[in-house]
């Protein structure tokens, strides 16, 4: 197996697309099947006797995670959203959501965004990671406690620079939530290979500009835009109604529409 992509998310979007086109050269079906079997066995071993569920975002990693978890006998899952999602993504979820999915809404909306301007199109990792804390992490914690779970499985991978634990891919945080990342050692190419060989339907986000860099996200959390004007232009191209609604509360959106005229 050969690796065509790097170890971090600094990979150009065009390189992701090129890798997907050439994925059979990097990962054979036999190699992938062996990895899947190994991962399923590990999940069964680590979840044995425990009440477990997995986190599902609709992103490429979680699509693979969901398939493998279900094969390993873990069927319950949770999607955490807020009120600032792309309409096209929510419509995709309605059609492609896995069985056993619970949807948790953490409630952030356009008025909340207007009151927290630093969260609009984060330019650094501090505020980008803050989105994960206030949406995904908060929602996952709620789901974990309400369902009295012993463990939640995540699609985190070391190739993305994600923390998966020290010396193992399972750890318990200060809130008592045990997180397990069964895909931790999977490469970017192996994820793409599973999607390719199993013909998984991906959300529309991956067809938009910088889809592989941005991944699934609430629209104000969009990164890789260089500046606010470019961000609004990208959002407008995806769904102009988002910008129109935002302009009622956010000056930069209003300014963008004025120039657009």
Protein Blocks (a to p, Z undefined) as FASTA:
>chain_A
ZZfbdfbfkbcfklmmmmmmmmmmmpcfklmmmmmmmmmmmmmmmmgoiacddddehiak
lmmmmmmmmmnopabdcddddfkbcfklmmmmmmmpcehiacddehiafklmmmmmmlgo
pabfklmmmmmmmmmmmmmmmmmmmnopabdcdfbdfklopaebehiacdcdfkopacdd
fklmpcfklmmmmmmmnopacdfklmmghklmnopcdfklpghkopamlmmmmmmmmomm
lmmmmmmmmmklmmmmmmmZZ
